[in-house]
Amino acid sequence: MTGRPGNGAAPIFLKFFEEINIPFTNNMLDCDKITSDLYIRSRKAGDRITLCRRHVTKTLKKLFCEDRVENREQRIVVTDACDRVLYVEGYGVNLPFAADKNTRRFVTVDIRKNKGE
């Protein structure tokens, strides 16, 4: 994974699994659905996500506005080499890349903020 969304960015930890008891969580990506390198950046115009729990596709701009998210440009966005959004900090995995009942290998996204934030 490469890139940083800005100064003072939070550390990001990835954990790879081949077995798990929980068939689906909000922060789990299906490794077999990821076909390229991963990148970290902030939101860009036109970024879209389909939230797993809502099954509605929205732009990140609209989603952040609806939820009155502060510091929108500091939210971490994980993308692939085709610039498709895989994960958004505070929202979770984009549905097309989410783990499901057929998933055999998982990766979780864990963003840890500094204690002073």
C-alpha positions as CSV (number, residue, x, y, z in Angstrom):
1,M,0.0,0.0,0.0
2,T,1.4,3.4,-0.9
3,G,0.7,7.1,-0.4
4,R,-0.4,9.3,2.5
5,P,-3.4,11.6,2.6
6,G,-1.6,14.4,4.3
7,N,0.7,15.5,7.1
8,G,0.2,13.7,10.4
9,A,-1.7,10.9,8.8
10,A,-2.9,8.0,11.0
11,P,-1.1,4.7,10.8
12,I,-2.9,2.1,8.8
13,F,-2.7,-1.6,9.5
14,L,-3.7,-4.4,7.2
15,K,-4.3,-8.0,8.5
16,F,-4.6,-10.9,6.1
17,F,-6.8,-13.9,6.9
18,E,-7.5,-17.2,5.3
19,E,-10.1,-18.3,7.9
20,I,-12.5,-16.3,10.0
21,N,-15.6,-17.1,12.0
22,I,-17.4,-13.9,11.1
23,P,-18.8,-14.3,7.6
24,F,-19.1,-10.5,7.0
25,T,-17.9,-7.3,8.6
26,N,-17.9,-3.7,7.6
27,N,-14.1,-3.4,7.3
28,M,-13.2,-6.7,5.5
29,L,-12.2,-6.8,1.9
30,D,-12.2,-9.9,-0.2
31,C,-8.6,-10.4,-1.3
32,D,-9.7,-12.2,-4.5
33,K,-11.8,-9.2,-5.6
34,I,-8.7,-6.9,-5.4
35,T,-6.7,-7.3,-8.6
36,S,-4.0,-4.6,-8.2
37,D,-2.0,-2.6,-5.7
38,L,-3.7,-0.6,-3.0
39,Y,-3.3,3.2,-2.6
40,I,-4.1,5.6,0.1
41,R,-5.3,9.1,-0.6
42,S,-8.0,11.6,0.3
43,R,-11.3,12.1,-1.4
44,K,-11.3,13.2,-5.0
45,A,-14.2,14.7,-7.0
46,G,-16.4,12.0,-8.4
47,D,-15.4,9.3,-5.9
48,R,-18.4,6.9,-5.2
49,I,-19.1,4.2,-2.7
50,T,-21.9,1.6,-2.3
51,L,-22.2,1.2,1.5
52,C,-22.7,-2.5,2.5
53,R,-25.2,-1.7,5.2
54,R,-27.3,0.7,3.0
55,H,-26.9,-0.7,-0.5
56,V,-27.1,2.8,-1.9
57,T,-24.4,4.3,-4.1
58,K,-23.4,7.9,-3.4
59,T,-20.6,10.3,-4.1
60,L,-18.3,10.8,-1.1
61,K,-19.0,14.5,-1.3
62,K,-22.8,13.9,-0.9
63,L,-22.2,11.3,1.8
64,F,-19.9,13.6,3.8
65,C,-22.3,16.5,3.4
66,E,-25.4,14.5,4.5
67,D,-23.5,13.2,7.6
68,R,-21.9,16.7,8.3
69,V,-18.4,15.2,8.3
70,E,-15.8,17.6,9.5
71,N,-12.3,17.5,8.1
72,R,-13.5,15.7,5.0
73,E,-10.2,16.0,3.2
74,Q,-8.5,14.1,6.1
75,R,-10.6,11.0,5.7
76,I,-8.6,8.1,4.4
77,V,-9.7,6.6,1.1
78,V,-8.2,3.2,0.0
79,T,-8.3,2.7,-3.8
80,D,-6.9,0.3,-6.3
81,A,-4.7,1.0,-9.4
82,C,-7.8,1.8,-11.4
83,D,-8.7,4.5,-8.8
84,R,-11.8,2.6,-7.7
85,V,-12.7,3.3,-4.1
86,L,-12.4,0.1,-2.0
87,Y,-12.7,1.6,1.5
88,V,-13.5,4.9,3.2
89,E,-12.5,5.7,6.7
90,G,-15.6,5.9,9.0
91,Y,-17.9,4.2,6.4
92,G,-16.2,0.9,5.5
93,V,-15.8,-1.2,2.5
94,N,-17.3,-0.6,-1.0
95,L,-19.9,-3.3,-1.6
96,P,-18.3,-4.7,-4.8
97,F,-15.1,-5.5,-2.8
98,A,-16.7,-6.6,0.4
99,A,-16.3,-10.1,1.9
100,D,-19.2,-12.4,1.4
101,K,-20.2,-16.0,2.1
102,N,-17.9,-17.1,-0.8
103,T,-14.8,-15.3,0.5
104,R,-11.8,-17.4,1.3
105,R,-9.1,-14.8,2.0
106,F,-9.8,-11.5,3.9
107,V,-8.0,-8.4,4.6
108,T,-9.1,-5.9,7.2
109,V,-8.5,-2.2,7.3
110,D,-7.7,-0.8,10.7
111,I,-7.0,3.0,11.0
112,R,-5.6,4.1,14.4
113,K,-5.7,7.8,15.3
114,N,-3.1,9.4,17.5
115,K,-4.3,9.6,21.1
116,G,-4.1,13.4,20.9
117,E,-6.7,13.5,18.1
